Amino acid sequence: MAKIEEYIPLVGQAVIDDLKLLGERLKGRVVQHINSTPVGGGVAEILNRMVPLLKELGVDTKWDVIKGGEQFFEVTKKFHNALHGRTEEVTQRDFEIFMETSQQNIENIDTYGDIVFIHDPQPIALIKKKAVNKWLWRCHVDVSEPNEKVWGFLMDFITKYDSAVFSAPAFSRKLPIRQFLIPPSIDPLSDKNRELPEETINSVLRKYDIEKDKPILIQISRFDRLKDPLGVIDAYLQVKKYIDCQLVLAGGTAEDDPEGFKVLSEVQEKAKNDRDIHILLLPQNDIEVNALQRAADIIVQKSLKEGFGLTVAEALWKAKPVVASNVGGIPLQIKHKYSGLLCYSVEGASFAIKQLLSSPEYAKKLGANGREHIKNNFLITRHLRDYMLLFLSLYYPEDIVRLC
């Protein structure tokens, strides 16, 4: 794990000094993060990097994970899709299953933090344990057009929190509590994002039998319908009519996503007759993800809905040209035709991919602009500062105005 001083060459001494100052102001406060899974997905990935750095900065930070069975996570997956606006049949029994498991977690999880920081809907009902401590609810999904039945159910809990945190302005909702807008971030010194020697990249390609004899298109995401891997295959097939290329769809599954293996099976079935489509179920190996991204000629993120899309930030940090859907938090990362290309459909994605493959200098310029944008806005040091200011605002709201 990188030490805070190692970020100085990337962000400057002044940024690190500010973080240390904020850490000093938070000494004596215990911050307790709670989410639904220790691995898989962006929330766990961010917390794995952020918790040790907060501790190093002097903030007493803990991380706990709720428990839930298959039925519970099937329900919360429905909630996830419904909050993104996807049509889901959510029944009264689903709400009952959610509350039955939530009650077990309420009884078994000690909410000891001075600040209890709840991530996403799965642990949201723990707010019933609120005492004199401060509670934050962090929404990592796109709730700009949610299923009102599910959102109404969650609102009964959300309104009991001290504040809510969203990733983008479009996600904010009318609430009777304070809201903060804090986008996620990537850690440039993690295994997934640090520089790699060429031999490491080549060894990963050899492991998965990927040749470098034709352009490589890659989408790296969980096998999730909202990531639209089948649509990525359709876009690739349109491109291949004009430019010989290959496609890599790589990703894993999360413990709280029971739908993942079904989607993976559908993707494998659709791709089975094309030797230039590589479907990779990756272990929790960030070096391999890093290597695949660095080997790509173009990185795609054709999500139908997206909370933020950390894979876009990862790709741009590596100065790769990116074609991504204009949804969720992706437009915060990509300014169309400046730091990448945005699309709205399979046809739009294939057109953008063809344009970049035909104009390598243009593709290179987009990648360079994208890296600079991520450096200035979406690195973990900015995220740490935002969170520490958020924590302090719960106790010193007037001082925070001056600190900002």
C-alpha positions in Angstrom: 0.0 0.0 0.0 1.4 3.4 -1.0 2.2 5.9 1.7 0.8 9.4 1.5 4.2 11.0 0.8 4.5 8.9 -2.4 1.7 11.0 -4.0 3.8 14.2 -3.8 5.4 13.8 -7.3 1.9 13.5 -8.8 -0.1 16.2 -6.9 2.5 18.4 -5.2 3.6 19.0 -1.6 0.9 21.6 -0.9 -1.9 19.1 -1.5 -0.4 16.6 0.9 0.2 19.3 3.5 -3.5 20.2 3.3 -4.6 16.6 3.9 -2.4 16.4 7.0 -3.9 19.5 8.3 -7.4 18.2 7.9 -6.4 14.9 9.5 -5.2 16.8 12.5 -8.6 18.4 12.8 -10.3 15.0 12.9 -8.1 13.4 15.5 -10.3 11.8 18.2 -13.2 11.0 15.9 -13.8 7.5 14.8 -15.1 7.1 11.2 -16.9 3.8 10.5 -17.6 2.8 6.9 -20.2 0.1 6.3 -21.0 -1.5 2.9 -22.2 -4.8 1.5 -19.1 -6.5 0.2 -15.3 -6.5 0.9 -14.4 -7.2 -2.7 -15.9 -6.6 -6.2 -17.3 -3.3 -7.5 -16.1 0.3 -7.1 -17.2 0.9 -3.5 -15.0 -1.9 -2.1 -12.2 -0.9 -4.4 -12.2 2.7 -3.2 -12.5 1.8 0.5 -9.6 -0.7 0.2 -7.4 2.2 -0.9 -8.9 5.0 1.1 -9.1 3.5 4.6 -5.3 2.9 5.0 -4.6 6.4 3.8 -7.1 8.0 6.2 -5.5 6.1 9.0 -2.1 7.3 8.0 -3.4 10.9 8.0 -4.5 10.4 11.6 -8.2 9.7 11.1 -9.3 6.6 13.1 -11.1 4.8 10.3 -12.8 1.4 10.4 -14.6 -0.6 7.8 -17.3 -3.2 8.4 -19.4 -5.3 6.0 -23.0 -6.4 6.5 -24.1 -10.0 6.0 -26.8 -11.2 3.7 -28.0 -14.4 2.0 -28.8 -15.1 -1.7 -32.4 -13.9 -1.4 -31.3 -10.6 0.2 -28.7 -9.9 -2.6 -31.2 -10.8 -5.3 -33.6 -8.2 -3.8 -30.9 -5.5 -3.5 -29.8 -6.2 -7.1 -33.5 -5.5 -8.1 -33.3 -2.3 -6.0 -30.0 -1.4 -7.8 -31.5 -1.9 -11.3 -34.8 -0.1 -10.3 -32.9 2.9 -8.9 -31.1 3.2 -12.3 -34.6 3.3 -13.9 -34.6 -0.2 -15.3 -38.0 -2.0 -15.2 -38.1 -4.4 -12.3 -41.0 -6.2 -10.6 -40.4 -5.4 -7.0 -43.0 -7.0 -4.7 -44.0 -6.6 -1.1 -42.2 -9.8 -0.4 -39.0 -8.3 -1.7 -39.3 -5.4 0.8 -40.0 -8.0 3.6 -36.9 -10.0 2.7 -34.9 -6.7 2.7 -36.1 -5.8 6.2 -35.7 -9.3 7.6 -32.0 -9.3 6.7 -31.6 -5.7 7.7 -33.0 -6.5 11.2 -30.4 -9.2 11.6 -27.7 -6.8 10.7 -29.2 -4.1 13.0 -28.9 -6.7 15.9 -25.5 -7.9 15.0 -23.5 -4.9 13.8 -22.0 -2.5 16.3 -22.3 1.0 15.0 -19.6 2.4 17.2 -18.3 5.2 15.0 -18.6 8.9 15.9 -19.4 9.1 12.2 -21.2 6.1 10.6 -20.7 6.3 6.8 -23.2 4.0 5.1 -22.6 3.1 1.4 -25.6 2.4 -0.9 -29.0 0.9 -0.2 -27.9 -2.6 1.2 -27.0 -1.4 4.7 -29.3 1.7 4.7 -31.7 0.4 7.4 -28.9 0.5 10.0 -29.9 4.1 10.5 -32.4 2.7 13.0 -29.5 2.4 15.4 -28.7 6.1 15.2 -27.9 7.6 18.6 -25.8 10.7 19.4 -23.4 9.9 16.6 -23.4 11.4 13.1 -24.7 9.4 10.1 -23.9 9.8 6.4 -25.6 8.0 3.5 -23.4 7.6 0.3 -25.3 6.9 -2.9 -23.0 5.5 -5.5 -25.7 4.8 -8.2 -27.5 7.0 -10.7 -30.8 7.9 -9.1 -31.8 10.6 -11.5 -34.8 8.6 -12.7 -35.4 6.0 -10.1 -38.3 3.6 -9.7 -40.5 5.7 -7.3 -41.7 2.7 -5.4 -38.2 1.7 -4.4 -37.0 5.3 -3.9 -40.0 6.0 -1.7 -39.2 3.0 0.4 -35.6 4.1 0.8 -36.6 7.7 1.6 -38.1 6.5 4.9 -34.5 5.8 5.9 -32.6 8.5 4.0 -34.4 11.3 5.8 -33.1 10.1 9.2 -29.5 10.6 8.1 -27.6 13.8 8.9 -26.4 14.2 5.3 -26.4 12.4 1.9 -23.6 12.2 -0.7 -24.1 11.8 -4.4 -21.5 11.4 -7.2 -22.9 13.9 -9.8 -25.2 16.9 -9.8 -27.8 15.0 -12.0 -28.1 12.4 -9.2 -29.2 14.8 -6.5 -32.8 14.6 -5.2 -35.1 16.8 -3.3 -34.3 15.9 0.3 -34.9 17.5 3.7 -31.3 16.9 4.7 -28.0 18.4 3.5 -26.6 17.0 0.3 -22.9 16.9 -0.9 -21.6 16.2 -4.4 -18.4 14.1 -4.2 -17.3 12.2 -7.3 -15.4 8.9 -6.8 -11.7 8.6 -7.6 -8.9 6.3 -8.7 -5.6 5.6 -6.9 -2.8 6.3 -9.4 -0.4 4.2 -7.3 -2.6 1.1 -6.9 -1.8 -2.1 -8.8 -4.6 -1.3 -11.2 -3.2 2.1 -12.2 0.5 2.2 -11.6 3.0 2.1 -14.5 3.8 -1.4 -15.8 6.8 -2.8 -17.6 6.1 -3.9 -21.2 7.0 -7.5 -20.3 4.3 -7.6 -17.7 1.7 -6.4 -20.2 2.9 -9.0 -22.8 2.9 -11.8 -20.3 -0.8 -11.1 -19.5 -1.7 -11.1 -23.2 0.1 -14.4 -23.6 -1.7 -15.9 -20.7 -5.1 -15.2 -22.3 -3.9 -16.0 -25.9 -4.4 -12.4 -27.1 -2.2 -11.5 -30.1 -1.1 -8.0 -30.9 -1.5 -8.5 -34.7 -4.7 -6.4 -34.9 -6.3 -3.5 -32.9 -7.6 -4.5 -29.5 -10.9 -3.1 -28.2 -11.5 -3.7 -24.5 -14.4 -3.2 -22.1 -13.5 -4.1 -18.5 -16.6 -4.3 -16.3 -18.6 -6.6 -14.1 -20.8 -8.9 -16.2 -23.9 -6.8 -15.6 -26.8 -6.0 -18.0 -26.4 -2.3 -17.3 -22.8 -2.5 -18.6 -24.3 -3.8 -21.9 -21.6 -6.3 -22.9 -24.0 -7.7 -25.5 -24.2 -4.2 -27.0 -20.4 -4.0 -27.0 -20.3 -7.2 -29.1 -22.8 -5.7 -31.5 -20.7 -2.5 -31.9 -17.6 -4.6 -32.5 -19.3 -6.6 -35.2 -20.2 -3.4 -37.0 -16.7 -2.1 -36.8 -15.2 -5.4 -38.0 -17.1 -5.1 -41.3 -14.7 -2.3 -42.2 -11.6 -2.7 -39.9 -10.1 -6.0 -38.8 -9.9 -5.9 -35.0 -10.5 -8.0 -31.9 -12.6 -7.5 -28.7 -11.8 -8.3 -25.1 -14.6 -8.4 -22.6 -13.1 -8.8 -19.2 -14.4 -8.6 -15.7 -15.4 -10.3 -12.5 -18.4 -10.6 -10.3 -19.3 -9.1 -7.0 -20.5 -11.0 -3.9 -23.6 -8.9 -3.8 -24.5 -9.4 -7.5 -26.1 -12.8 -8.1 -27.0 -12.0 -11.7 -23.4 -11.9 -12.9 -22.9 -15.5 -14.0 -26.1 -15.5 -15.9 -25.0 -12.4 -17.9 -21.6 -14.0 -18.4 -23.2 -17.1 -19.9 -25.3 -15.0 -22.3 -22.1 -13.1 -23.4 -20.2 -16.4 -24.0 -23.1 -17.8 -26.1 -23.2 -14.7 -28.3 -19.4 -14.7 -28.8 -18.8 -18.4 -29.3 -18.4 -18.4 -33.1 -15.9 -15.5 -33.2 -12.3 -16.3 -32.4 -11.5 -12.7 -32.2 -13.7 -12.2 -29.1 -12.0 -13.0 -25.8 -14.3 -13.4 -22.8 -12.3 -13.3 -19.6 -13.6 -14.0 -16.1 -10.8 -12.4 -14.2 -9.8 -13.3 -10.7 -9.3 -10.4 -8.3 -6.1 -9.5 -10.0 -5.5 -5.7 -10.5 -2.2 -6.2 -12.3 -4.0 -8.1 -15.1 -6.7 -5.5 -15.4 -4.0 -2.8 -15.6 -2.1 -4.8 -18.2 -5.1 -5.3 -20.4 -6.1 -1.7 -20.3 -2.5 -0.7 -21.3 -2.6 -3.2 -24.1 -5.8 -1.8 -25.6 -5.9 0.4 -28.6 -9.4 1.7 -27.6 -11.2 1.2 -24.3 -15.0 1.1 -24.4 -17.6 1.7 -21.6 -21.0 1.2 -23.2 -23.1 1.3 -20.1 -26.8 1.7 -20.3 -26.8 3.3 -16.8 -23.8 4.2 -14.7 -23.1 5.6 -11.3 -19.8 7.1 -12.1 -17.8 4.6 -14.1 -14.4 4.2 -12.5 -13.1 2.1 -15.5 -13.4 5.3 -17.6 -11.1 7.2 -15.2 -8.7 4.2 -15.1 -8.6 4.2 -18.9 -8.1 8.0 -19.2 -5.3 7.9 -16.6 -3.5 5.5 -18.9 -3.9 8.1 -21.7 -6.1 5.7 -23.7 -8.7 6.9 -26.2 -12.1 6.0 -24.7 -15.6 5.5 -26.3 -18.3 5.6 -23.6 -22.0 6.1 -23.2 -23.2 9.6 -22.3 -24.8 8.4 -19.1 -24.4 8.8 -15.3 -21.1 10.2 -14.2 -19.2 9.5 -17.4 -19.8 13.0 -18.9 -18.0 14.4 -15.8 -14.9 12.5 -17.0 -15.2 12.8 -20.8 -15.8 16.1 -22.6 -16.9 14.9 -26.0 -14.2 15.3 -28.7 -11.7 16.6 -26.2 -11.0 13.8 -23.7 -12.8 11.0 -25.4 -15.9 10.3 -27.5 -19.4 9.9 -26.1 -22.1 7.8 -27.7 -25.8 7.0 -27.4 -26.2 3.7 -29.2 -24.6 0.7 -30.7 -24.3 2.6 -34.0 -22.8 5.6 -32.3 -20.2 3.5 -30.5 -19.2 1.7 -33.7 -18.9 5.0 -35.6 -16.7 6.4 -32.8 -14.5 3.3 -32.7 -14.0 3.4 -36.4 -13.1 7.1 -36.3 -10.4 6.5 -33.6 -8.9 3.5 -35.4 -8.7 5.5 -38.6 -7.2 8.5 -36.9 -4.4 7.4 -34.5 -3.0 10.9 -33.9 -6.5 12.1 -32.9 -6.9 9.1 -30.7 -3.6 9.8 -29.0 -4.5 13.5 -28.4 -7.8 12.5 -26.8 -5.9 10.1 -24.5 -3.4 12.8 -23.4 -6.2 15.3 -22.7 -8.1 12.6 -20.7 -5.1 11.8 -18.5 -4.7 15.5 -17.6 -8.3 15.8 -16.7 -8.2 12.8 -14.4 -5.0 14.1 -12.8 -6.7 17.4 -12.0 -10.0 16.1 -10.8 -10.4 12.4 -10.0 -7.4 11.2 -8.1 -7.7 9.8 -4.6 -6.0 12.8 -2.9 -8.9 15.0 -4.0 -11.4 12.4 -2.8 -9.6 12.2 0.6 -9.8 16.0 1.0 -13.5 16.0 0.1 -14.4 13.3 2.6 -12.4 14.9 5.4 -14.1 18.2 4.8 -17.4 16.4 4.8 -16.6 14.8 8.2 -15.6 18.1 9.6 -18.7 19.8 8.3 -20.8 17.6 10.6 -19.2 19.3 13.6 -17.9 22.7 12.4 -20.1 23.9 9.5 -19.0 27.5 9.7 -15.3 26.6 9.7 -15.6 24.4 6.6 -16.7 27.4 4.6 -13.4 29.0 5.4 -11.4 25.8 4.8 -13.0 25.3 1.3 
